[in-house]
Amino acid sequence: MIGGKGSALIFTRDGPSQWSEVRFPQRPTWAERILAAVAHVMTIFSIPGMLVATGIWLVERRRSRYVAMQARQAVLWQTLGHIVVFLSVALLLLSAILAVGGSDAKGLQGEIAGGSMVGSVIGLFLIPIGATVFFFASSLIGAFASLLGKRYTYPFIGRLAHRSVKPAADLRRLPAPPKQRRVR
């Protein structure tokens, strides 16, 4: 079934196929593995790291499908991570601002309201920390998988990255199609 749920449709010399069915023509070279791992590890350096990963993707997208796929995923993953952390910090700041002026009750009611607001602010503080740890850990797993020459797919953005990498990247590495003999 071509174009089924959970699998990205890609195009090869043999026509449309599922990404899971496509084998890389050769095992990625050491240079390709290191470039892919560097693109994943650059998540640690935030915006400069995203720029480096984007540079790797732009330089290697026509040379190696493996590096292009891994670098593209790393860039999309870093972008998603920045958006999630930014939104959670904005929510934290908004709730902190509202908590400061929100409780003007006296006595026990004021203590309960103030305590619940402080608790919610502390709870919201854990969201950006947890998201950052999750994104960094996923990137390190991707870097390790890249060093081993394996395909690594991030959650949520894997299919988007698969669709955006053109198959022309590895045409030089693909074996020539067999010539058909003419029958007389």
ABEGO torsion letter per residue (X at the ends): XBGBBGBBBBBBAAEBBBAAABBBABBBBAAAAAAAAAAAAAAAAEAAAAAAAAAAAAAAAAABAAAAAAAAAAAAAAAAAAAAAAAAAAAAAAAAAAAAAABABBEAAAAAAAAAAAAAAAAAAAAAAAAAAAAAAAAAAAAAAAAAGBBBBBBGAAAAAAAABBAAAAAAABBBBBBBBBBX
